[in-house]
């Protein structure tokens, strides 16, 4: 029987998220308290996780459960959003540092 699209997306996204973290199947299995063969079967689309295992996997991979069903282009959008959010934090930190220095400098006069 051919793999369903939902199984295909899940398999690809778990593998993608795992590799992004530099995890082997064995490491992911250890973190999730699952077997390495079970992780392999999920990534091949042969098994579909239970709700409890979805939570374990998403937590270990640092994603929300629904992200495990993203289309490939959604990962790009999510990555860009994360990059912009990080940049915003860096900019706000730098602005605050410069403001504090400027205020301190002028108060000393």
C-alpha positions as CSV (number, residue, x, y, z in Angstrom):
1,X,0.0,0.0,0.0
2,X,1.4,3.4,-0.9
3,X,2.4,5.8,1.9
4,X,-0.3,8.5,2.6
5,X,0.7,12.1,2.3
6,X,0.4,12.7,6.0
7,X,2.7,9.8,6.7
8,X,5.2,11.0,4.1
9,X,5.2,14.6,5.6
10,X,5.6,13.2,9.1
11,X,8.4,10.9,8.1
12,X,10.3,13.6,6.2
13,X,9.8,16.2,8.9
14,X,10.9,14.1,11.8
15,X,14.0,13.2,9.9
16,X,14.6,16.8,8.9
17,X,14.1,18.1,12.5
18,X,16.3,15.3,13.9
19,X,19.1,16.1,11.5
20,X,18.9,19.8,12.1
21,X,19.6,19.1,15.7
22,X,22.4,16.7,14.8
23,X,20.7,13.7,16.4
24,X,21.0,10.2,15.2
25,X,18.0,8.0,15.3
26,X,19.5,6.3,18.4
27,X,19.9,9.7,20.2
28,X,16.3,10.7,19.4
29,X,15.1,7.3,20.6
30,X,17.0,7.7,23.9
31,X,15.5,11.1,24.5
32,X,12.0,9.9,23.7
33,X,12.3,6.6,25.6
34,X,11.5,4.8,22.3
35,X,13.3,2.2,20.4
36,X,15.7,3.1,17.5
37,X,13.9,0.7,15.2
38,X,10.6,2.5,16.0
39,X,12.1,5.8,15.1
40,X,13.4,4.3,11.9
41,X,10.0,2.8,11.0
42,X,8.3,6.2,11.6
43,X,10.9,7.9,9.3
44,X,10.2,5.3,6.7
45,X,6.4,5.8,7.0
46,X,5.8,2.3,8.3
47,X,4.6,3.3,11.7
48,X,2.5,6.2,12.9
49,X,3.1,7.5,16.5
50,X,0.5,7.5,19.2
51,X,-0.6,10.9,20.7
52,X,1.8,10.3,23.6
53,X,4.7,9.5,21.2
54,X,3.9,12.6,19.2
55,X,4.3,14.7,22.3
56,X,7.6,13.0,23.1
57,X,8.9,13.5,19.6
58,X,7.9,17.1,19.3
59,X,9.3,18.0,22.6
60,X,12.6,16.2,21.9
61,X,12.8,17.9,18.5
62,X,11.9,21.3,19.8
63,X,8.9,21.8,17.6
64,X,5.1,21.8,18.1
65,X,3.2,18.7,17.0
66,X,1.5,20.4,14.1
67,X,5.0,21.4,12.7
68,X,5.6,17.7,12.1
69,X,3.0,18.0,9.3
70,X,4.5,21.1,7.6
71,X,4.9,21.2,3.9
72,X,8.6,21.8,2.9
73,X,7.9,25.5,2.1
74,X,6.5,26.1,5.6
75,X,9.9,25.2,7.1
76,X,11.5,28.0,5.1
77,X,8.8,30.5,6.4
78,X,9.3,29.2,9.9
79,X,13.1,29.5,9.6
80,X,12.8,33.1,8.4
81,X,10.4,34.0,11.2
82,X,12.8,32.6,13.8
83,X,15.7,34.5,12.2
84,X,13.7,37.7,12.3
85,X,12.6,37.1,15.9
86,X,16.3,36.6,16.9
87,X,17.4,39.7,15.0
88,X,14.7,41.7,16.7
89,X,16.0,40.6,20.1
90,X,19.6,41.4,19.2
91,X,18.6,44.8,17.9
92,X,16.5,45.6,21.0
93,X,19.4,44.6,23.2
94,X,21.8,46.8,21.2
95,X,19.4,49.8,21.2
96,X,19.0,49.4,25.0
97,X,22.8,49.3,25.5
98,X,23.4,52.4,23.4
99,X,20.6,54.3,25.1
100,X,22.0,53.4,28.5
101,X,25.5,54.5,27.5
102,X,24.2,57.8,26.0
103,X,22.0,58.6,29.1
104,X,24.9,57.7,31.5
105,X,27.3,59.9,29.4
106,X,25.0,62.9,29.5
107,X,24.2,62.5,33.2
108,X,27.9,62.7,34.0
109,X,28.2,66.1,32.4
